[in-house]
Amino acid sequence: MTATNRQSLAPATLSATRAMLLAAGKGERMRPLTLDTPKPLLPVAGKPLIEYHIERLVAVGVRDIVINVSWLGEQIEAYCGDGSRWGCDLRYSREPEPLETAGGIIQALPLLGDNPFVLVNADIWTDFDFEKLLSMPLPKQAAHLVLVDNPEHNTAGDFSLEAGSVQLPSTKTLTYAGIGLYDPLFFKGFAPGKRALLPLLQRAIEESRLFAEHHLGHWTDVGTPERLEALEQRILASN
């Protein structure tokens, strides 16, 4: 990121105090594992994927976390409860049918307050330090993404990164990690309903209000049983 680019969109909003975990997807590529278990509850080295995120968010001071749920969402609510066992307050945004990423966020905005919030896909695993996002200055209506090297299943990448600003894909590309810091006004003017996130990100690129950083550590999109198994072996080997 560059201070010059951000200052041109000033004033910056306050530090993040809340987070949202995206957990409403059906996990169709993970079947048959997700026929009876929502993907965020699939165990990795003895612990559900979503629990890793809750623990790490709480460890850096996030105490208010919103989880959107749909497919087998009652299982997520039953397992996670009110968050008291982790020392946080968990609230749920229930979707009768998955609203896709942007649609789910827009529905949950009343639970997220007026300050920037950390957004994390519940079906990833990463060693990214969420604390880096909590005090990051963010202009109104802007977002800051975490990008990673392109994995084998997304070799074309999603975006390019130039001096901290996100650009449409060019020669050198990176993959969106499913982690970001969003100002609630980023979603201003969009009506509730099913809505993908990518068009909103593309519009923000055109308006120079989408920033990012390149995470060089570990990240896994746990999208198939094979990736789930590989991740478990990696975690067990590191312990």
N, C-alpha and C positions, 0 to 999 in steps of 0.2 A: 504494500500500500504506500501511497505517497501523501504527505501532509498537504501538499499543494492541491491535489485533486480533491481531497476531502474538504479542505477549507473552503473551496469554491462552492460547496453545497451546504455550508454552515447555516445555522448553528447545529452542533452535534447534540444528540440526545444523551440522556444519562446512562450510567452503566447498567448492564443486564443483571436482573435479579431472579428471573424466571426462565424456565425451559419448557419445551414441548417435545415429546417423543412421539414419532409417527409410527403407529402400530395397528393401522386399520386394514392393511392389505390382506389378500387371500393367500398369498404365498403359493401360487399355482405351480411355479417351477420346482417347488420343494415337495410336491406330492410324490408318494403317499404320506410323507411325514406330517404334512399340514392338513390332512383330511380331518383329523380329530384334535389337532393341537395348533394353535395360532403360531406363526413363525417366531414372534418375539419370545415365546416361551420354550422354544426348542433348546434343550440343554447343550452347553458346550463346556466340557471339562467339569461337569457336575453343577453347572449354574445356568439358568436361562439367559439368553442374550440380553434381554431388557434389563436384567438385574445388574449387569456390568455397567450399563449407562447410569442407572439410578445411583449406584454406589459412587461412581466417579464424579457425578454432578454434585452430590451431597458433600463429597470430600473437598470440593473447592468452594463450598459455601452456598450452593443453590438449594433452597429449601421449598420452593413452590414449583411443582412440576405438573404439567398437563399432559395427559395421554389420550390420543384419539383412538377409539376402538370401533370395530365393526364385526368382521369375521371372527366368530368364536370369542368375541370381546368379553363375554361374561367370565371366561376362564382367566383372562388377564386381570380383570377386576378382582376376582376371587383370590388370585395369587398375590397381587401387589397390595390390595386393600387400600387403606388410607395413607400408607407410606410411613406410619409411625415407627415401624421396626427399623427403618433406615434413618429416622430423624427428619423426615420431610413431610410435606403436605401434598398428597397426590389427588388430583381431580381428573375427571373423565369427560371427554367430549364424545358422545355416542352418535354413531352414524348408522342408520338403518341399512344403507348400502354404502360401500366405500366411495368417498367424494373425490378421490385422487388427492395429490399433495396440496395444491393451492386451495382447493375446495375444503379440505379438512382443516387447514389453518384458518381460513376465513370464518368457518363456523366456530372455531375455538377462540377467536380474538377476544370476546367478552371475558374469558377466563385468564387472559394473558396480560392485561393491564396496558398502560400507556408507554412503558419503557421498552427498549429492545429486549428481545428474548433469544435464547439459544435454541436452535432447532436441530434435532438429531434423528436420523432414521433408526428405528429400533432394531432393524435387521442387519446392521453392520457391526463390525468389531474393529476397534482402533485403539492405539495408544496416544492419540492426540490429546494434548493438555487443554481441557475445556476452560481452565482458568484464564488462558490467553484472551478469551472472548469477553470475559466478564467486565473488564475495565476499558475495553476498546472504544474509542470515540466513534460514533456512527452518525452521519448526517441524517436529517429527516428524510423519510421515504427511501432510504438506501438499505443495502444488504451487503454483508461480507461473507463470502463463501470460503470453504476449505476445499482445496483441490489436491488431487494425488496423481501420481504417475499412472498412465493408462494400464489397466489390467488386461489380461489376455482376452477377456470377454467384452472389452470395449476399446479395441486398439485405435479406433478413429478418434477417441476422446470426445469431450463435450465443449470445451472452451479453450481459448488461449489467454495467457496472462502477460500483461505488459505493464511494468512499473506499478504493480499493485492493482491495476484496473483490469476487469474482465473484458475480453473481446470475443467476437464471434470466431469460430475455429479458423485457424490459418495453418501455417507450416508446422509449428510446434503446438501441440495440444495437451491438455490435461483433463482428468475426469473429476466431475463433481462428487465429493465424498459423502454427500447426504448429511453434511454438517454445516451450519451457518449461523450468523447473527443477523436478525431481521428487525428493522423498525416496524412497528405495527402499521404505520402509514404507508409502508411498501405495498400494502394490499388495499389502499384506499380506492374507492370507486368501483370495486368488483362485487357484484351481487353474490349472495350465497348460492350454492349449488355445486355440481360436479365440475371441477376445473383443474387442468394440469398446471404445473409450476413453470414449465419451460417457456411458454409464451410471455409470462410475466418477467422472467429473467432476461429474455431477449429484448423486451421493451426497455428494461432498466439499463441494458448495455447501450442501447441507442441514446438514452438520456444521461449517460455517464454517471450513473449512481449505483453501479455494481462493482464491488471490490472483492479481493480474494488474497489468499496466501497459499503457498505450496507446502503441503505437509510431506516430509520425507520419511516419516516413520512408518509403522505398520498400519495397514488398513485392509479389511476384507469385506466385500459385499457378499454376505452369506446367502447366495441366491440359488444354490443347488445342493443336493445331499453331498456331492463330492467336495464342494468348498467347505461345507460344514465339517466333514471328517478331517480335511486338511487343517482347518483352523484348530480343531480339538487336539490334533497331534502336535501342532506348534505350541499351543498353550501348555500341554502336559510336558513337553520337552523342555520348556523354559522354566518350569517350577522345580 
